[in-house]
Structures are given as structure tokens and as C-alpha cells.
Amino acid sequence: MSKLFEELDYRKTPLGDLILQRRRFLQLDGVEVYEVKLGDAFLMSSLFHEVEVALSKLGLAALAAKDTDVVVGGLGLGYTAVAALEDPALRSLVVVEALDAVIEWHQQGLVPLGPALTGDPRCRFVHGDFFVLAADPERGFDPANPGRKFHAVLLDIDHSPRNLLHASSAAFYQPAGLAKLAAHLHPGGVFALWSDDPPDEAFVEALRGVFESVEAEVVSFTNPLLGRDSASTVYVARKAAA
């Protein structure tokens, strides 16, 4: 039987102390949970991953392409990326992650979904700042193919367009930043974003200024720790077709 609590990794990062830990919740019949903390804040937990999966499912369902090339911004525990690999139309996946420790967790098998990602030849990790790359369409998200365009970009990094991990990403959520992101997409391509906040009408309007269609879908999920449902938002924005 595994320990009730175990710290699997600890790193100093420019954003704060990064911790990967594993816990067993006796009140949940001993279920084993992986958690990531940045400073004093919990970034993600394997106990709640329905919305990360929904981000992939909803974003890729909006595509009309048959052989799709996809970018995931933010690796985390890997749920969004693995859900993308399950899409039968997916041809290639580039996962952009700013923290090299997170990539190493997957490569070393410290997190459960690591083998699924590292063992799939369609998936490749890129160590880089998603927001810096998003602001430079000529450089692009794929270092091996500068300026390469994609069919979808799925983003799960900040808590929401207003609740940021770092102030440096604020410009991305403005019309000019979203327009640069759209330049990475093929005509008809999709940008999908996870947010822990309710739908934000001001952000929806910013998306509508760049994309042809925009939807904000509330995704509910059971929260056994609180004994009630919780909810997050997935935004899906589609670029005009040629």
C-alpha cells in the first residue's frame, strides 16, 4: 500500500516553488491523487480532470479537418494532451510547456499519463513559453518548422483570462494578442481555452473581434471533497474558413 502522502519532486522556478505530490484520500476509499502546487496554490489535481478532457473534446469536435495538427499549451498532468491523442483525426501533437520539470515528470514516468504521451510517436514536447511563441507567428510553436500552422490550439495554463499565473501573459487575452494566435491557425482552425471562472462576456467579445464563431460552454463535474458539483468554462473559437 502506498504512503498517505509523498512529495515526488520539488523545484525552484521563476514562477515560484513547484511541487509534485501524491496523496491517498481515506475518506474517498483510499483513492490515489496526484497534485501540482505552485507556491501555495494548487494548479491541478488528478481528482478533477473532466474539464481538461472536455477542452480537447470540445475543441477538436469543432474541426472539419480529417488529419489534424494540434498544439496544447500547458502539459500539466497530461489529461488534455492524452484526450487529444484519442481523437481519431489527430495526426500530430505539439505540447508546449514552460517548466522543464513538468516535461521531465512525464519522461521519467513520475505521473500516470507520462507513458501514454512519451510512447506515442505523434506527440512531441516543446520546452518554451507558450505566450512568447503565440506572439510570434513567424517563429511559431514548432522549433523544427518555423511558421508552421495548426488546425487547433488548446490552452490550459492560466486560471482564467483575468486570473493569471504571471502578469506577462495579460496581453495574450487582448484583441491584438488573440489576432496573433489566430495567425498560427489554418483557415477554419479552432482556438479552445480552459477557464476556472464563469463565462466572461468581455473576453467573449474580444474573441468575436478575431474569430468567426465563439462559444462559452460551462462544464460541470462532481467535487467529492466539497460534496457538490463544481464548474469551469471552455471557450471554443473558430477562425473563418478560406
Backbone as CSV, one residue per row, in Angstrom:
resi,resn,N_x,N_y,N_z,CA_x,CA_y,CA_z,C_x,C_y,C_z
1,MET,0.850,-1.192,0.000,0.000,0.000,0.000,0.887,1.244,0.000
2,SER,0.539,2.227,-0.815,1.357,3.425,-0.914,1.183,4.309,0.316
3,LYS,2.088,5.251,0.484,2.041,6.168,1.610,0.828,7.084,1.494
4,LEU,0.392,7.632,2.640,-0.724,8.578,2.619,-0.323,9.880,1.943
5,PHE,0.950,10.243,2.042,1.440,11.471,1.387,2.893,11.271,0.988
6,GLU,3.223,11.713,-0.220,4.607,11.621,-0.689,4.893,12.780,-1.637
7,GLU,5.958,13.516,-1.358,6.409,14.567,-2.270,7.331,13.924,-3.306
8,LEU,6.909,13.962,-4.573,7.650,13.283,-5.628,8.727,14.159,-6.253
9,ASP,8.514,15.488,-6.236,9.520,16.381,-6.808,9.288,17.784,-6.270
10,TYR,10.387,18.516,-6.144,10.343,19.908,-5.696,11.360,20.690,-6.514
11,ARG,10.929,21.797,-7.101,11.829,22.633,-7.899,11.589,24.114,-7.605
12,LYS,12.653,24.881,-7.657,12.556,26.337,-7.663,12.358,26.779,-9.113
13,THR,11.367,27.627,-9.372,11.131,28.124,-10.727,10.941,29.632,-10.677
14,PRO,11.021,30.300,-11.843,10.783,31.756,-11.870,9.378,32.137,-11.405
15,LEU,8.432,31.190,-11.457,7.064,31.472,-11.035,6.816,31.125,-9.570
16,GLY,7.791,30.506,-8.923,7.626,30.088,-7.536,8.025,28.644,-7.340
17,ASP,7.865,28.133,-6.126,8.209,26.749,-5.809,7.208,25.801,-6.462
18,LEU,7.720,24.841,-7.217,6.879,23.872,-7.930,6.984,22.524,-7.233
19,ILE,5.839,21.951,-6.891,5.811,20.697,-6.141,4.881,19.705,-6.824
20,LEU,5.373,18.484,-7.004,4.542,17.358,-7.429,4.393,16.437,-6.231
21,GLN,3.150,16.155,-5.860,2.921,15.306,-4.697,1.820,14.286,-4.983
22,ARG,1.851,13.222,-4.179,0.861,12.155,-4.315,0.240,11.917,-2.947
23,ARG,-1.085,11.850,-2.930,-1.799,11.645,-1.670,-2.842,10.546,-1.822
24,ARG,-3.137,9.880,-0.718,-4.251,8.935,-0.670,-5.312,9.512,0.238
25,PHE,-6.545,9.606,-0.290,-7.660,10.157,0.480,-8.451,9.006,1.095
26,LEU,-8.299,8.816,2.410,-9.002,7.730,3.085,-10.513,7.940,3.034
27,GLN,-10.949,9.220,3.052,-12.385,9.500,3.001,-12.981,9.198,1.634
28,LEU,-12.110,8.952,0.644,-12.569,8.577,-0.702,-12.127,7.152,-1.019
29,ASP,-12.186,6.288,-0.024,-11.842,4.867,-0.180,-10.401,4.663,-0.611
30,GLY,-9.517,5.566,-0.164,-8.092,5.399,-0.416,-7.639,5.729,-1.816
31,VAL,-8.447,6.492,-2.579,-8.067,6.831,-3.943,-6.747,7.604,-3.943
32,GLU,-5.884,7.286,-4.909,-4.563,7.921,-5.018,-4.668,9.111,-5.956
33,VAL,-4.194,10.264,-5.493,-4.352,11.513,-6.231,-2.985,12.174,-6.414
34,TYR,-2.719,12.617,-7.646,-1.518,13.391,-7.952,-1.898,14.866,-7.998
35,GLU,-1.068,15.701,-7.357,-1.356,17.136,-7.283,-0.107,17.931,-7.641
36,VAL,-0.342,19.089,-8.251,0.745,20.020,-8.576,0.452,21.340,-7.883
37,LYS,1.449,21.817,-7.132,1.329,23.105,-6.450,2.387,24.067,-6.986
38,LEU,2.005,25.322,-7.101,2.938,26.392,-7.445,2.842,27.424,-6.331
39,GLY,3.894,27.522,-5.530,3.797,28.340,-4.333,2.792,27.701,-3.392
40,ASP,1.838,28.503,-2.920,0.812,27.995,-2.014,-0.459,27.587,-2.750
41,ALA,-0.484,27.746,-4.068,-1.703,27.490,-4.840,-1.650,26.115,-5.504
42,PHE,-2.792,25.431,-5.509,-2.910,24.165,-6.222,-3.192,24.470,-7.693
43,LEU,-2.325,23.975,-8.579,-2.516,24.182,-10.013,-3.430,23.135,-10.624
44,MET,-3.278,21.902,-10.214,-4.060,20.828,-10.829,-4.044,19.605,-9.929
45,SER,-5.050,18.748,-10.168,-5.188,17.521,-9.397,-5.768,16.446,-10.292
46,SER,-5.274,15.238,-10.142,-5.822,14.129,-10.925,-7.228,13.758,-10.464
47,LEU,-7.653,14.295,-9.324,-9.007,14.035,-8.840,-10.045,14.766,-9.688
48,PHE,-9.626,15.890,-10.280,-10.530,16.689,-11.118,-9.869,16.887,-12.480
49,HIS,-10.287,16.168,-13.475,-9.696,16.354,-14.802,-10.743,16.350,-15.905
50,GLU,-12.018,16.371,-15.528,-13.080,16.333,-16.538,-13.006,17.525,-17.488
51,VAL,-12.694,18.703,-16.964,-12.689,19.887,-17.823,-11.477,19.887,-18.748
52,GLU,-10.328,19.368,-18.266,-9.157,19.262,-19.131,-9.451,18.347,-20.318
53,VAL,-10.171,17.256,-20.063,-10.572,16.359,-21.149,-11.582,17.046,-22.056
54,ALA,-12.540,17.760,-21.459,-13.556,18.468,-22.247,-12.922,19.518,-23.148
55,LEU,-11.838,20.133,-22.695,-11.140,21.115,-23.523,-10.734,20.503,-24.859
56,SER,-10.169,19.308,-24.823,-9.796,18.620,-26.062,-11.025,18.192,-26.855
57,LYS,-11.963,17.563,-26.172,-13.128,17.011,-26.865,-13.931,18.102,-27.571
58,LEU,-14.198,19.201,-26.866,-14.988,20.286,-27.442,-14.211,21.026,-28.529
59,GLY,-12.918,21.265,-28.281,-12.123,21.984,-29.268,-11.965,21.204,-30.557
60,LEU,-11.647,19.926,-30.461,-11.403,19.134,-31.661,-12.700,18.753,-32.367
61,ALA,-13.807,18.678,-31.624,-15.093,18.382,-32.250,-15.540,19.508,-33.178
62,ALA,-15.010,20.706,-32.963,-15.388,21.848,-33.788,-14.624,21.901,-35.106
63,LEU,-13.677,20.985,-35.305,-12.878,20.977,-36.525,-13.558,20.180,-37.630
64,ALA,-13.340,20.625,-38.860,-13.838,19.880,-40.015,-12.726,19.077,-40.684
65,ALA,-11.456,19.354,-40.339,-10.322,18.679,-40.972,-10.266,17.207,-40.575
66,LYS,-9.700,16.378,-41.456,-9.598,14.935,-41.217,-8.253,14.526,-40.629
67,ASP,-7.183,15.199,-41.018,-5.849,14.905,-40.498,-5.352,16.161,-39.802
68,THR,-5.456,16.177,-38.494,-5.260,17.421,-37.767,-3.918,17.492,-37.055
69,ASP,-3.361,18.678,-37.059,-2.146,19.006,-36.319,-2.551,19.962,-35.198
70,VAL,-2.196,19.606,-33.974,-2.741,20.286,-32.797,-1.619,20.738,-31.870
71,VAL,-1.828,21.886,-31.252,-0.945,22.388,-30.195,-1.715,22.380,-28.885
72,VAL,-1.079,21.885,-27.827,-1.603,22.024,-26.476,-0.660,22.939,-25.719
73,GLY,-1.196,24.019,-25.173,-0.412,24.929,-24.348,-0.583,24.574,-22.885
74,GLY,0.481,24.073,-22.261,0.425,23.637,-20.872,0.290,22.131,-20.774
75,LEU,1.328,21.460,-20.285,1.329,19.997,-20.199,0.615,19.506,-18.947
76,GLY,0.966,20.077,-17.795,0.336,19.674,-16.546,0.459,18.188,-16.298
77,LEU,-0.628,17.564,-15.884,-0.655,16.123,-15.644,-0.980,15.346,-16.915
78,GLY,-1.215,16.038,-18.021,-1.318,15.383,-19.323,-2.712,15.048,-19.805
79,TYR,-3.755,15.437,-19.086,-5.104,14.997,-19.459,-5.571,15.597,-20.785
80,THR,-5.300,16.878,-21.011,-5.711,17.488,-22.276,-4.971,16.849,-23.449
81,ALA,-3.679,16.631,-23.285,-2.881,16.047,-24.359,-3.309,14.616,-24.665
82,VAL,-3.541,13.800,-23.653,-3.959,12.417,-23.882,-5.330,12.377,-24.557
83,ALA,-6.232,13.262,-24.148,-7.544,13.320,-24.790,-7.419,13.707,-26.256
84,ALA,-6.468,14.574,-26.586,-6.243,14.935,-27.994,-5.750,13.726,-28.782
85,LEU,-4.863,12.930,-28.185,-4.346,11.744,-28.872,-5.439,10.715,-29.132
86,GLU,-6.501,10.754,-28.350,-7.603,9.814,-28.539,-8.508,10.197,-29.706
87,ASP,-8.349,11.403,-30.230,-9.156,11.825,-31.375,-8.677,11.096,-32.629
88,PRO,-9.555,10.393,-33.324,-9.112,9.580,-34.470,-8.561,10.406,-35.631
89,ALA,-8.885,11.698,-35.663,-8.412,12.536,-36.768,-7.029,13.128,-36.504
90,LEU,-6.512,12.974,-35.274,-5.257,13.644,-34.939,-4.068,13.019,-35.664
91,ARG,-3.268,13.867,-36.280,-2.062,13.436,-36.997,-0.799,13.734,-36.190
92,SER,-0.757,14.927,-35.564,0.421,15.278,-34.778,0.021,16.192,-33.638
93,LEU,0.809,16.127,-32.562,0.536,16.914,-31.364,1.826,17.528,-30.849
94,VAL,1.831,18.836,-30.692,2.944,19.558,-30.085,2.453,20.099,-28.752
95,VAL,3.118,19.727,-27.671,2.745,20.189,-26.334,3.809,21.177,-25.861
96,VAL,3.393,22.420,-25.647,4.321,23.481,-25.248,4.250,23.666,-23.737
97,GLU,5.381,23.524,-23.077,5.434,23.626,-21.618,6.642,24.467,-21.201
98,ALA,6.396,25.484,-20.362,7.456,26.399,-19.961,8.368,25.828,-18.885
99,LEU,7.864,24.906,-18.085,8.635,24.368,-16.961,9.230,23.020,-17.336
100,ASP,10.562,22.978,-17.423,11.202,21.730,-17.841,10.937,20.589,-16.867
101,ALA,10.698,20.917,-15.584,10.413,19.878,-14.599,9.156,19.098,-14.968
102,VAL,8.139,19.783,-15.475,6.884,19.120,-15.825,7.109,18.130,-16.969
103,ILE,7.908,18.534,-17.948,8.241,17.619,-19.046,8.985,16.400,-18.496
104,GLU,9.912,16.634,-17.580,10.690,15.530,-17.011,9.806,14.570,-16.222
105,TRP,8.775,15.062,-15.549,7.869,14.166,-14.820,7.268,13.122,-15.754
106,HIS,6.897,13.565,-16.948,6.302,12.646,-17.917,7.360,11.716,-18.509
107,GLN,8.514,12.256,-18.822,9.565,11.440,-19.416,10.088,10.388,-18.440
108,GLN,10.060,10.696,-17.152,10.572,9.781,-16.134,9.486,8.875,-15.547
109,GLY,8.243,9.036,-15.999,7.164,8.197,-15.501,6.714,8.515,-14.087
110,LEU,6.935,9.750,-13.630,6.519,10.129,-12.285,5.021,10.395,-12.195
111,VAL,4.374,10.620,-13.343,2.932,10.860,-13.371,2.270,9.782,-14.225
112,PRO,1.036,9.414,-13.928,0.425,8.244,-14.571,0.316,8.311,-16.085
113,LEU,0.093,9.490,-16.653,-0.121,9.579,-18.093,1.174,9.759,-18.890
114,GLY,2.299,9.838,-18.205,3.567,10.025,-18.901,3.831,9.001,-19.984
115,PRO,3.698,7.695,-19.699,3.983,6.696,-20.728,3.087,6.805,-21.958
116,ALA,1.820,7.211,-21.770,0.914,7.344,-22.913,1.371,8.446,-23.855
117,LEU,1.943,9.512,-23.301,2.391,10.628,-24.125,3.763,10.364,-24.733
118,THR,4.708,9.910,-23.925,6.057,9.687,-24.435,6.117,8.478,-25.362
119,GLY,5.153,7.574,-25.255,5.153,6.376,-26.100,4.401,6.523,-27.402
120,ASP,3.793,7.692,-27.634,3.031,7.908,-28.868,3.870,8.750,-29.828
121,PRO,4.226,8.223,-30.995,5.091,8.963,-31.917,4.462,10.229,-32.467
122,ARG,3.162,10.398,-32.326,2.516,11.623,-32.806,2.745,12.801,-31.868
123,CYS,3.197,12.521,-30.644,3.299,13.554,-29.606,4.746,13.992,-29.400
124,ARG,4.930,15.308,-29.325,6.264,15.855,-29.079,6.161,17.007,-28.091
125,PHE,7.079,17.049,-27.123,7.120,18.137,-26.153,8.038,19.244,-26.657
126,VAL,7.622,20.493,-26.460,8.455,21.655,-26.749,8.615,22.446,-25.460
127,HIS,9.858,22.600,-25.009,10.120,23.397,-23.816,10.187,24.858,-24.230
128,GLY,9.164,25.623,-23.853,9.126,27.030,-24.227,7.945,27.732,-23.580
129,ASP,7.959,29.053,-23.669,6.895,29.887,-23.133,5.797,30.007,-24.184
130,PHE,4.650,29.404,-23.927,3.557,29.426,-24.902,3.218,30.842,-25.326
131,PHE,3.161,31.776,-24.387,2.711,33.128,-24.697,3.727,33.879,-25.557
132,VAL,5.000,33.628,-25.336,6.034,34.228,-26.188,5.921,33.683,-27.608
133,LEU,5.744,32.382,-27.737,5.621,31.768,-29.061,4.331,32.207,-29.756
134,ALA,3.253,32.341,-28.992,1.975,32.753,-29.576,2.056,34.148,-30.175
135,ALA,2.900,34.999,-29.605,3.028,36.375,-30.081,3.917,36.500,-31.309
136,ASP,4.462,35.382,-31.797,5.404,35.416,-32.924,5.030,34.354,-33.954
137,PRO,4.016,34.615,-34.803,3.588,33.612,-35.790,4.679,33.191,-36.771
138,GLU,5.623,34.078,-37.044,6.703,33.704,-37.967,7.617,32.648,-37.348
139,ARG,7.787,32.687,-36.058,8.579,31.679,-35.349,7.735,30.426,-35.131
140,GLY,6.550,30.604,-34.591,5.608,29.504,-34.434,5.873,28.642,-33.213
141,PHE,5.068,27.603,-33.082,5.142,26.706,-31.929,6.070,25.511,-32.143
142,ASP,6.506,25.287,-33.366,7.321,24.116,-33.680,8.722,24.566,-34.076
143,PRO,9.718,24.404,-33.187,11.076,24.868,-33.500,11.646,24.241,-34.769
144,ALA,11.206,23.028,-35.104,11.732,22.353,-36.290,11.106,22.872,-37.580
145,ASN,9.977,23.563,-37.458,9.268,24.077,-38.645,8.750,25.480,-38.369
146,PRO,9.630,26.502,-38.448,9.198,27.869,-38.151,8.012,28.290,-39.025
147,GLY,7.034,28.931,-38.388,5.868,29.415,-39.107,4.833,28.346,-39.413
148,ARG,5.036,27.141,-38.950,4.083,26.064,-39.220,2.702,26.401,-38.660
149,LYS,1.666,26.104,-39.435,0.304,26.356,-38.994,-0.348,25.070,-38.487
150,PHE,-1.348,25.253,-37.629,-2.021,24.129,-36.987,-3.530,24.249,-37.169
151,HIS,-4.200,23.136,-36.943,-5.657,23.127,-37.052,-6.332,23.526,-35.737
152,ALA,-5.659,23.322,-34.633,-6.240,23.683,-33.334,-5.152,24.012,-32.339
153,VAL,-5.448,24.967,-31.471,-4.615,25.296,-30.316,-5.503,25.193,-29.083
154,LEU,-5.106,24.332,-28.147,-5.858,24.095,-26.918,-5.021,24.607,-25.750
155,LEU,-5.569,25.539,-24.978,-4.769,26.230,-23.963,-5.309,26.001,-22.557
156,ASP,-4.420,25.551,-21.672,-4.751,25.354,-20.257,-3.521,25.718,-19.436
157,ILE,-3.356,27.026,-19.197,-2.206,27.490,-18.407,-2.680,28.396,-17.274
158,ASP,-3.200,29.579,-17.606,-3.693,30.490,-16.581,-5.011,29.980,-15.994
159,HIS,-5.351,30.460,-14.796,-6.612,30.064,-14.173,-7.803,30.577,-14.978
160,SER,-7.645,31.749,-15.580,-8.686,32.332,-16.420,-8.073,33.522,-17.140
161,PRO,-8.781,34.129,-18.106,-8.230,35.322,-18.769,-7.977,36.491,-17.823
162,ARG,-8.583,36.465,-16.637,-8.375,37.538,-15.665,-7.490,37.112,-14.490
163,ASN,-7.458,35.831,-14.206,-6.687,35.295,-13.076,-5.460,34.583,-13.636
164,LEU,-4.361,35.329,-13.717,-3.169,34.878,-14.428,-2.119,34.325,-13.467
165,LEU,-1.326,33.382,-13.975,-0.184,32.902,-13.195,0.908,33.960,-13.132
166,HIS,1.011,34.753,-14.201,2.007,35.829,-14.248,1.468,36.947,-15.126
167,ALA,1.716,38.179,-14.723,1.173,39.338,-15.439,1.644,39.418,-16.889
168,SER,2.745,38.752,-17.209,3.301,38.846,-18.566,2.390,38.240,-19.627
169,SER,1.429,37.414,-19.225,0.543,36.804,-20.222,-0.702,37.642,-20.501
170,ALA,-0.867,38.771,-19.821,-2.103,39.555,-19.934,-2.379,39.997,-21.367
171,ALA,-1.332,40.371,-22.115,-1.531,40.874,-23.480,-2.111,39.814,-24.402
172,PHE,-1.883,38.548,-24.093,-2.395,37.478,-24.957,-3.909,37.518,-25.063
173,TYR,-4.597,37.883,-23.985,-6.052,37.822,-23.933,-6.726,39.070,-24.497
174,GLN,-5.929,40.009,-24.981,-6.469,41.205,-25.635,-6.615,40.945,-27.134
175,PRO,-7.406,41.772,-27.843,-7.635,41.531,-29.278,-6.364,41.370,-30.102
176,ALA,-5.347,42.191,-29.842,-4.111,42.078,-30.625,-3.416,40.745,-30.367
177,GLY,-3.404,40.297,-29.115,-2.787,39.017,-28.794,-3.544,37.854,-29.388
178,LEU,-4.866,37.915,-29.360,-5.683,36.852,-29.944,-5.527,36.809,-31.464
179,ALA,-5.349,37.980,-32.081,-5.138,38.018,-33.538,-3.823,37.343,-33.909
180,LYS,-2.791,37.527,-33.090,-1.513,36.850,-33.351,-1.667,35.344,-33.194
181,LEU,-2.432,34.928,-32.198,-2.684,33.495,-32.019,-3.415,32.927,-33.230
182,ALA,-4.394,33.653,-33.726,-5.169,33.181,-34.884,-4.288,33.000,-36.108
183,ALA,-3.211,33.763,-36.200,-2.307,33.649,-37.348,-1.565,32.318,-37.365
184,HIS,-1.549,31.588,-36.251,-0.935,30.258,-36.202,-1.863,29.185,-36.764
185,LEU,-3.131,29.529,-37.003,-4.140,28.537,-37.375,-4.408,28.526,-38.869
186,HIS,-4.700,27.347,-39.387,-5.216,27.230,-40.744,-6.594,27.893,-40.805
187,PRO,-7.055,28.274,-42.004,-8.448,28.709,-42.136,-9.392,27.638,-41.591
188,GLY,-10.386,28.064,-40.835,-11.291,27.111,-40.202,-10.739,26.497,-38.933
189,GLY,-9.545,26.921,-38.518,-8.926,26.369,-37.315,-9.623,26.830,-36.046
190,VAL,-9.302,26.157,-34.929,-10.002,26.363,-33.666,-9.020,26.717,-32.556
191,PHE,-9.407,27.707,-31.761,-8.715,28.007,-30.505,-9.678,27.689,-29.377
192,ALA,-9.245,26.833,-28.429,-10.074,26.484,-27.275,-9.282,26.752,-26.001
193,LEU,-9.979,27.234,-24.990,-9.334,27.688,-23.758,-10.104,27.206,-22.538
194,TRP,-9.387,26.687,-21.539,-9.962,26.358,-20.236,-9.916,27.577,-19.342
195,SER,-10.986,27.783,-18.569,-11.032,28.861,-17.577,-11.732,28.349,-16.339
196,ASP,-11.203,28.675,-15.175,-11.821,28.258,-13.918,-12.928,29.217,-13.480
197,ASP,-13.129,30.295,-14.227,-14.166,31.271,-13.907,-15.410,31.036,-14.754
198,PRO,-16.554,31.602,-14.361,-17.747,31.556,-15.216,-17.482,32.282,-16.536
199,PRO,-18.335,32.093,-17.545,-18.153,32.788,-18.832,-18.002,34.294,-18.636
200,ASP,-17.025,34.844,-19.325,-16.663,36.260,-19.222,-17.084,36.945,-20.524
201,GLU,-18.128,37.762,-20.461,-18.667,38.362,-21.679,-17.658,39.295,-22.355
202,ALA,-16.840,39.992,-21.561,-15.836,40.877,-22.159,-14.814,40.067,-22.956
203,PHE,-14.423,38.903,-22.442,-13.479,38.065,-23.181,-14.143,37.462,-24.411
204,VAL,-15.423,37.085,-24.293,-16.152,36.579,-25.459,-16.169,37.629,-26.565
205,GLU,-16.385,38.880,-26.207,-16.389,39.953,-27.212,-15.012,40.122,-27.841
206,ALA,-13.962,39.984,-27.042,-12.606,40.072,-27.604,-12.376,38.952,-28.605
207,LEU,-12.834,37.739,-28.291,-12.720,36.614,-29.221,-13.517,36.864,-30.493
208,ARG,-14.710,37.421,-30.358,-15.563,37.675,-31.527,-14.967,38.700,-32.469
209,GLY,-14.095,39.538,-31.948,-13.441,40.505,-32.808,-12.380,39.884,-33.702
210,VAL,-11.998,38.631,-33.415,-10.936,37.952,-34.159,-11.455,36.710,-34.885
211,PHE,-12.358,35.972,-34.239,-12.813,34.689,-34.763,-14.241,34.787,-35.307
212,GLU,-14.553,33.897,-36.228,-15.864,33.924,-36.877,-16.979,33.481,-35.939
213,SER,-16.720,32.468,-35.108,-17.735,31.988,-34.173,-17.088,31.716,-32.826
214,VAL,-17.851,31.956,-31.768,-17.341,31.798,-30.400,-18.438,31.195,-29.537
215,GLU,-18.068,30.202,-28.744,-18.984,29.619,-27.763,-18.267,29.515,-26.420
216,ALA,-19.020,29.735,-25.343,-18.508,29.551,-23.986,-19.380,28.508,-23.315
217,GLU,-18.825,27.329,-23.081,-19.598,26.216,-22.538,-19.180,25.932,-21.100
218,VAL,-20.174,25.901,-20.205,-19.916,25.571,-18.813,-19.886,24.050,-18.669
219,VAL,-18.809,23.543,-18.069,-18.634,22.112,-17.856,-18.673,21.842,-16.354
220,SER,-19.663,21.077,-15.925,-19.808,20.743,-14.508,-19.193,19.375,-14.213
221,PHE,-18.724,19.214,-12.994,-18.134,17.940,-12.591,-18.323,17.761,-11.091
222,THR,-18.338,16.519,-10.657,-18.531,16.209,-9.245,-17.266,16.521,-8.458
223,ASN,-17.431,17.222,-7.345,-16.312,17.523,-6.453,-16.525,16.759,-5.147
224,PRO,-15.926,15.570,-5.014,-16.174,14.748,-3.824,-15.628,15.362,-2.547
225,LEU,-14.659,16.258,-2.640,-14.108,16.880,-1.446,-15.084,17.898,-0.853
226,LEU,-15.862,18.547,-1.737,-16.841,19.530,-1.279,-18.241,18.937,-1.144
227,GLY,-18.443,17.738,-1.712,-19.748,17.121,-1.661,-20.779,17.794,-2.547
228,ARG,-20.328,18.431,-3.617,-21.234,19.098,-4.549,-20.552,19.209,-5.902
229,ASP,-21.284,19.690,-6.892,-20.702,19.905,-8.217,-19.921,21.211,-8.255
230,SER,-18.859,21.216,-9.054,-18.124,22.424,-9.386,-18.226,22.627,-10.896
231,ALA,-17.771,23.782,-11.370,-17.897,24.067,-12.799,-16.759,24.953,-13.278
232,SER,-16.377,24.760,-14.522,-15.412,25.609,-15.211,-15.982,25.942,-16.586
233,THR,-15.238,26.738,-17.351,-15.691,27.169,-18.671,-14.697,26.744,-19.731
234,VAL,-15.201,26.285,-20.855,-14.373,26.034,-22.041,-14.854,26.956,-23.152
235,TYR,-13.951,27.825,-23.623,-14.240,28.700,-24.763,-13.771,27.997,-26.033
236,VAL,-14.599,28.024,-27.059,-14.242,27.459,-28.355,-14.474,28.518,-29.425
237,ALA,-13.394,28.946,-30.079,-13.472,29.989,-31.102,-12.948,29.440,-32.415
238,ARG,-13.717,29.647,-33.495,-13.328,29.114,-34.797,-12.966,30.239,-35.768
239,LYS,-11.844,30.071,-36.428,-11.385,31.028,-37.430,-12.196,30.865,-38.714
240,ALA,-12.377,31.957,-39.403,-13.136,31.884,-40.666,-12.434,30.962,-41.655
241,ALA,-13.215,30.201,-42.395,-12.661,29.337,-43.441,-12.230,30.188,-44.629
242,ALA,-11.336,29.636,-45.430,-10.862,30.375,-46.599,-12.007,30.553,-47.581
